Amino acid sequence: MAILGQAKDELRTRIDQLVGTHALKLSERLQAHRAQLFPPNARKQMRRFTSGEAAELLGVKDAYLRKLHLEGRGPEPEVRAGGRRSYSAADIQALREMLESGTKSPGTYLPGRREGDHLQVITVINFKGGSGKTTTAAHLAQKMALDGYRVLAIDLDPQASLSALHGFQPEFDLLDGGTLYDAIRYEDPVPLSQVIQKSYFTNLDIVPGNLDLMEFEHDTPRALVQRDGNMFFTRVGDALAEVEKDYDVVVMDCPPQLGYLTMSALSAATAVLVTVHPQMLDVMSMCQFLLMVSNLLGVVAEAGGNMSYDWLRYVVTRYEPGDGPQNQMVSFMRALFGDHVLNHTALKSTAISDAGITKQTLYEVEKSQFTRTTYERAMDSLNAVNGEIEALVQQAWGRTEGA
């Protein structure tokens, strides 16, 4: 028996060492992959947009952009072979600012906050991995930035997928901290502004994540026992208050678990977006998640936490319209939750998954990399979902469409 016990201990040690070895090998390989995609000291850059894409983002005709160019108004586009014009994201923002200054309808080209509007804090949550949570958060943050909002994206997931999409590899880029944990820890927190990073994406800043975020889950029980007056559920909201004036919208990608970090994020939120993959097991998992959310946040509310939201919506993700059982689940959810389910769905698409291989979103990749129908189908789906969410943000500010 002693020999058997010793063998088990050795096996346990070997597994521990094996996992560590695998992690090290994978990390090195990912670093090599990144070096291949992006040379040393290089950072990700946003692609340029065709004049047609720029016009669509601005809500004007391509002919009008051509007219502005010929008149020498606005930024100078890059003119490619055949006279095709292209604009950077910064160019599009400059055009927004120029057009806004001359419009009779405020907010037409710069739709962000006005005096008296509160910061919109959107938490994207789900308990089950694979629901498209990070993909949804990344595309929402980027589309709102392209549409002229000042956006802060916060990666609250220790797995840091949102960070990876934006060019960060945590084990190499965040060796000395630099996550939200630094700003919400109980001892010597730093100002949130110190961990906010400018991204390569115009109008989009990011707070990256890594395994340090797990420390908040470990520290909070100790703080609760000490009863030192530091309420864990106010930490994220207090940090955001420091930079509130700099942003219109905050998008938080929460971890797929209901811990102290997620509860603090939910307490700071003004809106909640729940991603749902329309399959029975996923919906059953979401049922348990919602029960836990209700029970735990009820306790937080009784302790003084703010649980008032402008809106809560379920977004159907990775949807395949030709799948009969999925259609049944979508119909089931609409019958059950009514208007709380977004009208539009995020389609499952090879274009989105293929873009992820090179750590990009659909807004970053060149259209030419895909067949036209595949790209446009995925893009139309994402734009419809994000447009619906943007309308909810505008409604929260008391504006109707076009106001």
C-alpha positions as CSV (number, residue, x, y, z in Angstrom):
1,M,0.0,0.0,0.0
2,A,2.9,2.4,0.9
3,I,4.4,1.7,-2.5
4,L,1.1,2.3,-4.2
5,G,0.7,5.6,-2.3
6,Q,4.2,6.7,-3.3
7,A,3.5,5.9,-6.9
8,K,0.3,8.0,-6.8
9,D,2.3,10.9,-5.3
10,E,4.9,10.6,-8.1
11,L,2.2,10.5,-10.7
12,R,0.6,13.6,-9.3
13,T,3.9,15.4,-9.4
14,R,4.6,14.3,-12.9
15,I,1.2,15.6,-14.0
16,D,1.9,18.9,-12.3
17,Q,5.3,19.1,-14.1
18,L,3.8,17.9,-17.4
19,V,1.1,20.6,-17.4
20,G,3.7,23.3,-16.6
21,T,6.0,22.0,-19.4
22,H,3.0,22.1,-21.8
23,A,2.2,25.7,-20.7
24,L,5.7,26.8,-21.3
25,K,6.0,25.2,-24.7
26,L,2.6,26.6,-25.8
27,S,3.6,30.1,-24.5
28,E,6.8,30.0,-26.5
29,R,5.0,28.8,-29.6
30,L,2.5,31.6,-29.3
31,Q,5.2,34.1,-28.9
32,A,6.9,32.8,-32.1
33,H,3.5,32.9,-33.9
34,R,3.1,36.5,-32.9
35,A,6.6,37.4,-33.9
36,Q,5.8,35.9,-37.3
37,L,2.6,37.9,-37.6
38,F,4.0,41.1,-36.1
39,P,7.8,41.7,-36.2
40,P,9.6,42.6,-32.9
41,N,8.8,46.1,-31.6
42,A,5.9,46.3,-34.1
43,R,2.3,46.8,-32.9
44,K,-0.9,45.9,-34.6
45,Q,-2.2,48.4,-37.0
46,M,-5.7,49.0,-38.3
47,R,-6.4,48.5,-42.0
48,R,-7.6,51.3,-44.2
49,F,-11.1,51.6,-45.4
50,T,-12.4,52.0,-49.0
51,S,-14.2,55.2,-49.7
52,G,-17.4,53.1,-49.9
53,E,-16.8,51.7,-46.4
54,A,-16.0,55.1,-45.0
55,A,-19.1,56.6,-46.6
56,E,-21.3,53.8,-45.0
57,L,-19.7,54.4,-41.6
58,L,-20.4,58.1,-41.8
59,G,-23.9,57.7,-43.2
60,V,-23.2,59.7,-46.4
61,K,-22.9,58.9,-50.1
62,D,-19.5,58.0,-51.6
63,A,-20.0,60.8,-54.1
64,Y,-20.2,63.3,-51.3
65,L,-16.8,62.1,-50.0
66,R,-15.4,62.4,-53.5
67,K,-16.7,66.0,-53.6
68,L,-15.1,66.8,-50.3
69,H,-11.8,65.4,-51.6
70,L,-12.0,67.5,-54.8
71,E,-12.8,70.6,-52.8
72,G,-9.8,70.0,-50.5
73,R,-12.0,69.6,-47.4
74,G,-11.2,67.1,-44.8
75,P,-8.3,64.7,-44.5
76,E,-6.4,63.7,-47.7
77,P,-7.3,60.1,-48.6
78,E,-4.7,57.7,-50.0
79,V,-5.4,57.3,-53.7
80,R,-4.6,53.8,-55.0
81,A,-4.4,52.4,-58.6
82,G,-7.4,53.3,-60.7
83,G,-8.2,56.3,-58.5
84,R,-9.6,54.3,-55.7
85,R,-9.6,56.3,-52.5
86,S,-9.0,54.8,-49.0
87,Y,-9.2,56.3,-45.5
88,S,-7.7,55.4,-42.2
89,A,-9.9,55.2,-39.1
90,A,-8.3,58.4,-37.9
91,D,-9.3,60.0,-41.2
92,I,-12.9,58.9,-40.7
93,Q,-12.9,60.4,-37.2
94,A,-11.6,63.7,-38.6
95,L,-14.4,63.7,-41.2
96,R,-16.9,63.0,-38.4
97,E,-15.6,66.1,-36.5
98,M,-15.7,68.3,-39.6
99,L,-19.2,67.2,-40.6
100,E,-20.5,67.5,-37.1
101,S,-19.4,71.1,-36.8
102,G,-21.5,71.9,-39.8
103,T,-24.7,69.9,-39.1
104,K,-27.9,71.3,-37.8
105,S,-28.7,68.1,-36.0
106,P,-26.2,67.6,-33.1
107,G,-25.1,64.0,-32.7
108,T,-25.5,63.1,-36.4
109,Y,-21.8,62.3,-36.9
110,L,-20.6,62.3,-33.2
111,P,-23.2,60.2,-31.4
112,G,-21.6,60.1,-28.0
113,R,-22.5,61.6,-24.7
114,R,-23.8,65.1,-24.3
115,E,-24.0,67.2,-21.1
116,G,-26.1,65.3,-18.6
117,D,-25.7,61.9,-20.2
118,H,-24.4,59.2,-18.0
119,L,-21.5,56.8,-18.9
120,Q,-22.8,53.6,-20.4
121,V,-21.2,50.6,-18.9
122,I,-22.1,47.4,-20.7
123,T,-21.1,44.0,-19.2
124,V,-21.1,41.0,-21.5
125,I,-21.6,37.8,-19.5
126,N,-22.3,34.1,-19.8
127,F,-21.5,31.2,-17.5
128,K,-20.7,28.7,-20.3
129,G,-17.6,29.0,-22.5
130,G,-18.1,28.9,-26.2
131,S,-21.1,31.3,-26.2
132,G,-19.3,33.9,-28.3
133,K,-18.9,36.3,-25.3
134,T,-15.5,37.7,-26.1
135,T,-16.3,37.8,-29.9
136,T,-19.4,39.8,-29.1
137,A,-17.6,42.2,-26.7
138,A,-14.7,42.8,-29.1
139,H,-16.9,43.5,-32.2
140,L,-19.3,45.7,-30.1
141,A,-16.4,47.8,-28.8
142,Q,-14.8,48.2,-32.2
143,K,-18.0,49.0,-34.0
144,M,-18.9,51.7,-31.5
145,A,-15.4,53.1,-31.8
146,L,-15.8,53.2,-35.6
147,D,-19.2,54.9,-35.2
148,G,-17.6,57.8,-33.3
149,Y,-18.1,56.8,-29.7
150,R,-15.2,57.1,-27.2
151,V,-14.9,53.5,-26.0
152,L,-13.0,51.8,-23.2
153,A,-12.8,47.9,-23.4
154,I,-12.0,46.1,-20.2
155,D,-10.8,42.5,-20.2
156,L,-12.0,41.0,-16.9
157,D,-11.3,37.4,-18.0
158,P,-8.0,35.9,-16.7
159,Q,-7.9,33.9,-19.9
160,A,-7.4,37.3,-21.6
161,S,-8.9,36.5,-25.0
162,L,-10.1,40.0,-25.6
163,S,-6.6,41.2,-24.9
164,A,-5.1,38.7,-27.4
165,L,-7.5,40.0,-30.1
166,H,-6.1,43.5,-29.5
167,G,-2.4,42.5,-29.7
168,F,-1.5,41.6,-26.1
169,Q,0.1,38.4,-25.0
170,P,-0.3,38.6,-21.2
171,E,2.7,36.4,-20.2
172,F,5.0,38.6,-22.2
173,D,3.4,42.1,-22.3
174,L,2.1,42.3,-18.7
175,L,5.0,41.1,-16.6
176,D,4.6,43.9,-14.1
177,G,0.8,44.1,-13.8
178,G,-1.3,46.4,-15.9
179,T,-4.7,44.8,-15.5
180,L,-7.9,46.1,-13.8
181,Y,-6.7,44.3,-10.6
182,D,-4.1,47.0,-10.1
183,A,-6.9,49.6,-9.8
184,I,-9.3,47.6,-7.7
185,R,-7.1,45.7,-5.3
186,Y,-7.6,46.4,-1.6
187,E,-4.0,47.5,-0.8
188,D,-2.3,50.4,-2.7
189,P,-4.6,50.5,-5.8
190,V,-3.3,52.6,-8.6
191,P,-5.5,55.1,-10.6
192,L,-7.3,53.4,-13.5
193,S,-5.7,55.8,-15.9
194,Q,-2.4,54.1,-15.3
195,V,-3.5,50.8,-16.6
196,I,-5.5,52.0,-19.6
197,Q,-3.6,51.4,-22.9
198,K,-4.2,53.2,-26.2
199,S,-5.0,50.7,-28.8
200,Y,-4.2,50.8,-32.6
201,F,-8.0,51.3,-33.0
202,T,-9.1,55.0,-33.2
203,N,-11.4,55.9,-30.3
204,L,-10.8,52.6,-28.5
205,D,-8.7,52.2,-25.4
206,I,-8.2,48.9,-23.5
207,V,-7.5,47.6,-20.1
208,P,-5.9,44.2,-20.8
209,G,-6.3,41.1,-18.6
210,N,-4.2,38.3,-17.3
211,L,-4.0,35.8,-14.4
212,D,-3.5,38.6,-11.9
213,L,-7.3,39.1,-12.0
214,M,-7.7,35.9,-10.0
215,E,-6.1,37.7,-7.1
216,F,-9.3,39.7,-6.6
217,E,-11.2,36.4,-6.0
218,H,-8.6,35.4,-3.4
219,D,-8.3,38.8,-1.7
220,T,-12.0,39.5,-1.3
221,P,-12.9,36.8,1.3
222,R,-10.1,38.1,3.5
223,A,-11.4,41.7,3.1
224,L,-14.9,40.6,4.0
225,V,-13.7,38.9,7.1
226,Q,-11.8,42.0,8.2
227,R,-14.9,44.1,7.6
228,D,-12.7,47.1,6.8
229,G,-15.4,49.0,5.0
230,N,-14.2,48.1,1.6
231,M,-17.2,46.7,-0.2
232,F,-16.0,44.5,-3.0
233,F,-19.0,45.3,-5.3
234,T,-18.1,49.0,-5.4
235,R,-14.5,48.5,-6.5
236,V,-15.0,48.5,-10.3
237,G,-17.5,51.3,-10.3
238,D,-15.3,53.5,-8.1
239,A,-12.4,52.9,-10.5
240,L,-14.5,53.8,-13.6
241,A,-15.6,57.0,-11.9
242,E,-12.0,58.3,-12.1
243,V,-12.1,58.2,-15.9
244,E,-15.8,58.7,-16.6
245,K,-15.4,62.0,-18.4
246,D,-13.1,60.5,-21.0
247,Y,-15.5,57.9,-22.4
248,D,-19.0,57.5,-23.8
249,V,-19.2,53.7,-23.4
250,V,-17.4,51.0,-21.5
251,V,-17.6,47.4,-22.6
252,M,-16.5,44.8,-20.1
253,D,-15.8,41.2,-21.0
254,C,-16.5,39.2,-17.9
255,P,-15.1,35.8,-17.0
256,P,-17.4,32.7,-17.5
257,Q,-18.0,32.4,-13.8
258,L,-20.0,34.3,-11.2
259,G,-17.2,35.3,-8.8
260,Y,-16.5,38.6,-6.9
261,L,-15.1,40.1,-10.1
262,T,-18.2,39.5,-12.1
263,M,-20.5,40.7,-9.3
264,S,-18.5,43.9,-9.0
265,A,-18.7,44.4,-12.7
266,L,-22.4,43.8,-12.7
267,S,-22.8,46.3,-9.8
268,A,-20.9,48.9,-11.9
269,A,-22.9,48.2,-15.0
270,T,-25.7,50.3,-16.5
271,A,-26.6,47.5,-19.0
272,V,-26.2,43.8,-19.3
273,L,-25.7,41.7,-22.5
274,V,-26.1,38.0,-22.0
275,T,-24.7,35.9,-24.9
276,V,-26.6,32.6,-25.7
277,H,-25.7,29.8,-28.0
278,P,-29.2,28.4,-29.0
279,Q,-28.7,24.8,-28.0
280,M,-30.5,23.0,-25.3
281,L,-27.4,22.3,-23.1
282,D,-26.3,25.9,-23.3
283,V,-29.8,27.2,-22.5
284,M,-30.0,24.8,-19.5
285,S,-26.6,26.1,-18.3
286,M,-27.9,29.7,-18.7
287,C,-30.9,28.9,-16.6
288,Q,-28.6,27.9,-13.7
289,F,-26.5,30.9,-14.3
290,L,-29.4,33.3,-14.1
291,L,-30.6,31.7,-10.9
292,M,-27.2,32.2,-9.3
293,V,-27.1,35.8,-10.7
294,S,-30.5,36.6,-9.2
295,N,-29.6,35.1,-5.8
296,L,-26.2,36.6,-5.4
297,L,-27.0,40.0,-6.8
298,G,-30.0,40.1,-4.5
299,V,-27.6,39.8,-1.6
300,V,-25.4,42.6,-3.1
301,A,-28.5,44.8,-3.5
302,E,-29.5,44.3,0.1
303,A,-25.9,45.3,1.1
304,G,-26.3,48.6,-0.8
305,G,-25.1,47.7,-4.3
306,N,-26.7,49.4,-7.3
307,M,-28.7,46.9,-9.3
308,S,-30.6,49.4,-11.5
309,Y,-30.0,48.9,-15.2
310,D,-31.0,50.8,-18.3
311,W,-31.5,47.5,-20.2
312,L,-30.8,43.8,-20.2
313,R,-30.7,41.9,-23.4
314,Y,-30.0,38.3,-24.6
315,V,-28.1,38.1,-27.9
316,V,-28.3,34.8,-29.8
317,T,-24.7,34.0,-31.0
318,R,-23.2,31.4,-33.4
319,Y,-26.6,31.1,-34.9
320,E,-27.2,28.7,-37.9
321,P,-30.5,29.6,-39.6
322,G,-30.7,26.2,-41.3
323,D,-30.5,24.3,-38.1
324,G,-34.0,23.2,-37.0
325,P,-33.3,22.7,-33.3
326,Q,-31.6,26.0,-33.1
327,N,-34.6,27.7,-34.6
328,Q,-36.8,26.0,-32.0
329,M,-34.6,27.3,-29.2
330,V,-34.6,30.9,-30.6
331,S,-38.4,30.7,-30.8
332,F,-38.6,29.3,-27.3
333,M,-36.4,32.2,-25.9
334,R,-38.4,34.9,-27.8
335,A,-41.7,33.4,-26.4
336,L,-40.2,33.3,-22.9
337,F,-38.3,36.6,-22.7
338,G,-40.1,38.7,-25.3
339,D,-38.4,42.0,-26.1
340,H,-35.4,41.2,-23.8
341,V,-34.1,39.1,-26.7
342,L,-32.4,41.2,-29.4
343,N,-34.3,41.1,-32.7
344,H,-31.1,40.3,-34.7
345,T,-28.8,37.3,-34.2
346,A,-25.0,36.9,-34.6
347,L,-24.5,34.3,-37.2
348,K,-21.9,31.5,-37.0
349,S,-19.4,32.3,-39.8
350,T,-16.1,31.0,-41.1
351,A,-15.2,34.6,-41.8
352,I,-15.2,35.4,-38.1
353,S,-13.4,32.2,-37.0
354,D,-10.8,32.6,-39.7
355,A,-10.1,36.2,-38.7
356,G,-9.6,35.0,-35.2
357,I,-6.7,32.7,-36.3
358,T,-4.6,35.9,-36.9
359,K,-6.0,37.6,-33.8
360,Q,-8.3,39.9,-35.7
361,T,-12.0,40.7,-35.8
362,L,-14.1,41.0,-38.9
363,Y,-13.8,44.8,-38.7
364,E,-10.0,44.5,-39.1
365,V,-9.6,41.9,-41.9
366,E,-9.6,42.8,-45.5
367,K,-12.8,41.9,-47.4
368,S,-10.7,40.4,-50.2
369,Q,-9.6,37.5,-47.9
370,F,-13.0,35.9,-48.1
371,T,-15.7,35.1,-50.6
372,R,-17.9,38.1,-51.0
373,T,-21.1,36.4,-49.8
374,T,-19.5,34.9,-46.8
375,Y,-17.9,38.2,-45.7
376,E,-21.0,40.3,-46.3
377,R,-23.4,37.9,-44.6
378,A,-21.2,37.9,-41.5
379,M,-20.7,41.7,-41.6
380,D,-24.4,42.4,-42.0
381,S,-25.2,40.1,-39.1
382,L,-22.7,41.9,-36.8
383,N,-23.7,45.3,-37.8
384,A,-27.3,44.6,-37.2
385,V,-26.6,43.3,-33.7
386,N,-24.3,46.2,-32.8
387,G,-26.7,48.7,-34.4
388,E,-29.5,47.4,-32.2
389,I,-27.3,47.8,-29.1
390,E,-26.2,51.3,-30.1
391,A,-29.9,52.2,-30.4
392,L,-30.4,51.0,-26.8
393,V,-27.5,53.2,-25.7
394,Q,-29.1,56.2,-27.4
395,Q,-32.5,55.4,-25.7
396,A,-30.8,55.3,-22.3
397,W,-29.6,58.8,-23.0
398,G,-33.2,59.8,-23.8
399,R,-32.8,60.1,-27.5
400,T,-35.0,58.7,-30.2
401,E,-33.6,57.7,-33.6
402,G,-32.4,60.8,-35.4
403,A,-32.8,63.1,-32.4
